[in-house]
Each structure stands twice: as C-alpha cells, then as structure tokens.
C-alpha cells in the first residue's frame, strides 16, 4: 500500500485582509487628525482666548487703511512717544518706530508679545520698540505723549475714564487716537476715515468744560 501525501494550500480570505487594512488606515487617520486638531487648538487658543475674558481687548488685526490713518496723525505730531494699548501683533508699534517715535506695546497675550519682539528685531526697529506683557489697566497712560486704542465698543467708556484719571493724577496731557470706536464723552479734535477705518483724535486736557467736569 502506497502512502500518498496531499499538500493542501489554504488561500487567505482577501475580504478579511481588506477589512483589517481599512480599519488600520482609519485608525491611523483618526489619530493623525486628532493630533493635528489638538496642535492647531494649542497654537490658536492663546490668540483667541483674550476675546473670552472680561475687560481684555481681543486680538483683531488692523487693516492697512487703519494703520495709514493712525500714522497720518502721528506724522503731524511733534511728540516723541506712543503707547498702543492691546498691541496685538505689534504692527502699529513697529510702524510708529519707523517714524522715529519711542514706541511701547502692551499686550496680555504672551505669544503675541513674543511674535512682536521677533518681528521688530527682524525689521530692525527693536531699538525704538518695547513690548510688555501686562494688563493694560495697570499701565499709567499719562506717561506717554500719544495713546493708540484699537478698542471694542463696550470698553471705550472704561478706557476713557482710565485715561482721564491717569492724567488728572499726574497733571500730564496726552493725545488719544481711538480706532474702530470713538470715546463716548470726549470731543474729537480731528476725524479721519470712514466706517471701520475711522480714527478719532482727542487731546486731554483741552480746556473744554466737558473735560473738566469728568471724573
């Protein structure tokens, strides 16, 4: 009797392999997407978070026209220093430095402060710029000749009150350039632009009874 060996070859189930491969690809895709999403959130959160805090100016980049309007007022000024309250990406501060002004930016967002410093050094204006991470409500605004504010409507009254209080305590006078929204009580001495690009120029004090009566 002859023993015959039978070789039996089992072919893999292609459908199962395809299913496992699809599941693996899907798992990798989900992991990559999740990682990218978390990374983007981590990067963007410091930029948008101030918008959700009370009494903090949100970061809204200035338009080219707004910047030109601000600079047109500062070019006519004989003063030497300017502070931008809520300086964001530092654009206004850097452009003011290009005019030869000692320019100070105050910003609560640490990432924007670092970016502003890096960009100022890159553009060669760092000798005239100073960026500080600090609450704008703790800054004595009367120490500067010009104050630039890219504000939001709900905060303009508070900012106006702070500036007047600082000036009354120090006895100094300042010029204020308000962008996007005017100060609610002070009377502008000049207005440039239209719509969201409008800027209002104020001087405090200016021997106006309305100024003297405010606290």
C-alpha positions in Angstrom: 0.0 0.0 0.0 1.4 3.3 -1.0 1.1 6.4 1.3 0.2 9.5 -0.7 0.8 12.9 0.9 -1.6 15.5 -0.1 -0.4 19.2 0.1 -3.3 21.3 0.9 -2.8 25.1 0.5 -5.2 27.5 2.1 -5.7 30.8 0.3 -6.1 33.8 2.6 -9.5 35.4 2.6 -9.0 38.7 0.7 -12.1 40.3 2.1 -10.8 39.9 5.6 -7.4 41.3 4.7 -9.0 44.3 3.1 -11.2 44.8 6.1 -8.3 44.8 8.5 -6.3 47.1 6.3 -9.2 49.6 6.1 -9.6 49.5 9.9 -5.8 50.1 10.3 -5.9 53.0 7.8 -8.9 54.5 9.5 -7.3 54.2 13.0 -4.1 56.0 11.7 -6.2 58.7 10.0 -8.2 59.3 13.2 -5.0 59.5 15.3 -3.3 61.9 12.8 -6.4 64.1 12.5 -6.8 64.2 16.3 -3.1 65.1 16.7 -3.3 67.9 14.2 -6.6 69.3 15.7 -5.1 69.4 19.2 -1.9 71.1 17.8 -3.9 73.7 16.0 -6.1 74.3 19.1 -3.0 74.7 21.2 -1.5 77.2 18.8 -4.6 79.2 18.2 -6.0 79.3 21.7 -3.6 81.9 23.1 -4.6 84.2 20.2 -8.3 84.0 20.7 -8.6 83.3 24.4 -8.4 87.0 25.4 -11.6 87.6 23.5 -13.5 85.5 26.1 -12.2 87.3 29.1 -13.8 90.4 30.6 -12.1 93.8 30.2 -9.5 92.5 27.8 -9.1 93.7 24.2 -9.5 90.8 21.7 -6.9 90.4 19.0 -8.3 91.8 15.8 -5.6 92.7 13.2 -5.7 96.3 12.0 -6.5 96.9 8.3 -3.9 98.7 6.1 -6.2 101.7 5.9 -6.5 101.9 9.7 -2.7 101.8 10.1 -2.3 104.6 7.5 -4.8 106.8 9.2 -3.1 106.4 12.6 0.3 107.1 11.1 -1.0 110.2 9.3 -2.0 111.7 12.6 1.3 110.8 14.3 3.4 112.2 11.5 2.0 115.6 12.3 2.8 115.3 16.0 5.9 116.8 17.5 5.8 114.4 20.4 8.2 111.6 20.9 6.5 108.6 22.5 3.5 106.4 21.8 1.8 103.5 23.6 -0.5 101.0 21.9 -2.9 99.6 24.5 -3.5 96.0 23.4 -0.8 95.9 20.8 -1.6 92.5 19.3 0.9 91.5 16.7 2.9 94.8 17.2 2.2 96.2 13.8 1.3 99.7 15.0 4.2 99.9 17.4 6.7 98.9 14.7 5.3 101.4 12.2 5.5 104.1 14.8 9.1 103.2 15.5 9.8 103.7 11.8 8.6 107.3 12.2 11.3 107.7 14.9 8.9 107.5 17.9 9.8 105.7 21.1 7.0 103.0 20.8 5.6 100.9 23.6 3.2 98.0 23.1 1.2 96.5 26.0 -0.4 93.1 25.4 -1.6 90.4 27.7 -1.2 87.5 25.2 2.4 86.1 25.7 2.5 84.6 22.2 1.7 87.9 20.6 4.3 89.7 22.7 7.0 87.2 21.6 5.9 87.5 18.0 6.0 91.3 18.2 9.5 91.2 19.6 10.8 88.8 17.0 9.2 90.8 14.1 10.6 94.1 15.4 14.1 92.7 15.6 13.8 91.1 12.2 12.7 94.5 10.7 15.5 96.4 12.6 13.1 98.6 14.7 13.9 97.0 18.1 15.9 99.9 19.4 12.8 102.1 19.4 10.2 99.4 20.4 9.4 97.9 23.7 6.8 95.2 24.1 5.5 94.2 27.5 3.2 91.5 28.7 1.0 93.4 31.2 -2.6 94.2 32.0 -3.4 97.5 30.3 -5.4 98.6 33.3 -2.2 98.7 35.3 -0.4 101.0 32.9 -0.1 104.7 33.7 -1.2 106.0 30.3 -0.2 109.6 31.1 3.5 108.7 30.9 3.2 108.8 27.1 2.6 111.6 24.6 0.3 109.5 22.4 -2.1 106.7 23.2 -3.4 104.4 20.5 -6.5 102.3 21.1 -8.0 99.7 18.8 -10.9 99.0 21.1 -14.3 97.4 21.3 -17.4 99.4 21.9 -18.2 98.1 25.4 -14.7 99.0 26.7 -14.4 102.6 25.3 -16.1 104.2 28.3 -13.8 102.3 30.8 -10.7 103.3 28.8 -11.8 106.9 28.6 -12.3 107.0 32.4 -8.9 105.4 33.0 -7.0 107.9 30.7 -8.7 110.9 32.3 -7.9 109.6 35.8 -4.3 109.0 35.0 -3.9 112.5 33.5 -5.6 114.2 36.4 -3.3 112.4 38.9 -0.1 113.2 37.0 -1.0 116.6 35.6 0.2 115.5 32.2 -1.5 116.0 28.9 -1.9 113.3 26.2 -3.2 112.8 22.7 -5.5 109.8 22.2 -6.1 108.1 18.9 -9.2 105.8 19.0 -9.7 103.3 16.2 -12.9 101.5 15.2 -15.0 103.1 18.0 -14.9 106.6 19.4 -14.6 107.6 23.1 -18.1 108.2 24.3 -17.8 111.6 26.0 -14.7 113.4 24.9 -14.9 115.6 21.8 -12.5 114.7 19.0 -10.3 117.5 17.5 -10.0 115.6 14.3 -11.6 112.6 12.5 -10.0 110.7 9.6 -11.5 107.9 7.5 -14.9 106.2 7.3 -16.5 103.0 8.5 -14.3 100.6 10.4 -11.3 102.5 9.2 -12.3 105.7 11.1 -9.9 107.1 13.6 -10.6 109.8 16.2 -8.0 112.2 17.6 -8.5 113.6 21.1 -6.4 115.8 23.4 -6.8 115.7 27.1 -7.0 118.2 28.7 -8.0 120.7 26.1 -9.6 123.4 28.3 -13.1 122.2 27.5 -15.7 122.3 30.3 -16.8 118.8 29.4 -13.3 117.5 30.2 -13.1 119.5 33.5 -16.4 118.2 34.7 -15.5 114.5 34.2 -14.0 112.3 37.0 
